[in-house]
């Protein structure tokens, strides 16, 4: 489970980015944009292309919004397998 007050950042693996993109609900990109101030293309680039230099605020927002809206967490799913 994600601790929303935790300021540490763990770089997202390619598998985690695929998990986020596969499970993100409709409108999640807009929610990330509103939260971070990033453009739609920046958000999609970070999530879909697995940028080498990850923007922490976009990845953190994606993880948190996915968890709050769907209850899914990559860490929980990885432990389950």
Contact map, one row per residue, 1 for C-alpha under 8 A:
111000000000000000000000000000000000000000000000000000000000000000000000101100000
111100000000000000000000000000000000000000000000000000000000001100100000100000000
111111000000000000000000000000000000000000000000000000000000000000000000000000000
011111000000000000000000000000000000000000000000000000000000000100000000000000000
001111100000000000000000000000000000000000000000000000000000000000000000000000000
001111110000000000000000000000000000000000000000000000000000000000000000000000000
000011111000000000000000000000000000000000000000000000000000000000000000000000000
000001111100000000000000000000000000000000000000000000000000000000000000000000000
000000111110000000000000000000000000000000000000000000010001000000000000000000000
000000011111000000000000000000000000000000000000000000000000000000000000000000000
000000001111100000000000000000000000000000000000000001000000000000000000000000000
000000000111110110000000000000000000000000000000000000000010000000000000000000000
000000000011111110000000000000000000000000000000000000000000000000000000000000000
000000000001111111000000000000000000000000000000010000000000000000000000000000000
000000000000111111100000000000000000000000000000000000000000000000000000000000000
000000000001111111110000000000000000000000000000000000000000000000000000010000000
000000000001111111111000000000000000000000000011010000000000000000000000000000000
000000000000011111111100000000000000000000000011000000000000000000000000000000000
000000000000001111111110000000000000000000000000000000000000000000000000010000000
000000000000000111111111000000000000000000000010000000000000011001000000010000000
000000000000000011111111000000000000000000000011000000000000000000000000000000000
000000000000000001111111000000000000000000000000000000000000000000000000000000000
000000000000000000111111100000000000000000000000000000000000000001000000000000000
000000000000000000011111110100000000000000000000000000000000000001000000000000000
000000000000000000000011111100000000000000000000000000000000000001001100000000000
000000000000000000000001111110000000000000000000000000000000000000000000000000000
000000000000000000000000111111100000000000000000000000000000000000000000000000000
000000000000000000000001111111110000000000000000000000000000010011000000000000000
000000000000000000000000011111111000000100110000000000000000000000000000000000000
000000000000000000000000001111111100000100000000000000000000000000000000000000000
000000000000000000000000001111111110000000000000000000000000000010000000000000000
000000000000000000000000000111111111110000100000000000000100110010000000000000000
000000000000000000000000000011111111111100100000000000000000000000000000000000000
000000000000000000000000000001111111110000000000000000000000000000000000000000000
000000000000000000000000000000111111100000000000000000000000100000000000000000000
000000000000000000000000000000011111110000000000000000001100100000000000000000000
000000000000000000000000000000011111111000000000000000000000000000000000000000000
000000000000000000000000000000011101111101100000000000000100000000000000000000000
000000000000000000000000000000001000111111100000000000000000000000000000000000000
000000000000000000000000000011001000011111110000000000000000000000000000000000000
000000000000000000000000000000000000001111111000000000000000000000000000000000000
000000000000000000000000000000000000011111111100000000000000000000000000000000000
000000000000000000000000000010011000011111111110000000000100000000000000000000000
000000000000000000000000000010000000000111111111100000000000000000000000000000000
000000000000000000000000000000000000000011111111111000000000000000000000000000000
000000000000000000000000000000000000000001111111111001100110000000000000000000000
000000000000000011011000000000000000000000111111111000000010000000000000000000000
000000000000000011001000000000000000000000011111110000000000000000000000000000000
000000000000000000000000000000000000000000011111111000000000000000000000000000000
000000000000010010000000000000000000000000001111111101000000000000000000000000000
000000000000000000000000000000000000000000001110111111000000000000000000000000000
000000000000000000000000000000000000000000000000011111000000000000000000000000000
000000000000000000000000000000000000000000000000001111100000000000000000000000000
000000000010000000000000000000000000000000000100011111110010000000000000000000000
000000000000000000000000000000000000000000000100000011111110000000000000000000000
000000001000000000000000000000000000000000000000000001111111000000000000000000000
000000000000000000000000000000000001000000000000000000111111100000000000000000000
000000000000000000000000000000010001010000100100000000111111110000000000000000000
000000000001000000000000000000000000000000000110000001111111111000000000000000000
000000001000000000000000000000000000000000000000000000011111111100000000000000000
000000000000000000000000000000010011000000000000000000001111111110000000000000000
000000000000000000010000000100010000000000000000000000000111111111000000000000000
010000000000000000010000000000000000000000000000000000000011111111100000100000000
010100000000000000000000000000000000000000000000000000000001111111110000000000000
000000000000000000000000000100110000000000000000000000000000111111111000000000000
000000000000000000010011100100000000000000000000000000000000011111111111100000000
010000000000000000000000000000000000000000000000000000000000001111111111100000000
000000000000000000000000000000000000000000000000000000000000000111111110000000000
000000000000000000000000100000000000000000000000000000000000000011111110000000000
000000000000000000000000100000000000000000000000000000000000000001111111000000000
000000000000000000000000000000000000000000000000000000000000000001111111100000000
000000000000000000000000000000000000000000000000000000000000000001100111110110000
110000000000000000000000000000000000000000000000000000000000001001100011111110000
000000000000000100110000000000000000000000000000000000000000000000000001111111000
100000000000000000000000000000000000000000000000000000000000000000000000111111100
100000000000000000000000000000000000000000000000000000000000000000000001111111110
000000000000000000000000000000000000000000000000000000000000000000000001111111111
000000000000000000000000000000000000000000000000000000000000000000000000011111111
000000000000000000000000000000000000000000000000000000000000000000000000001111111
000000000000000000000000000000000000000000000000000000000000000000000000000111111
000000000000000000000000000000000000000000000000000000000000000000000000000011111
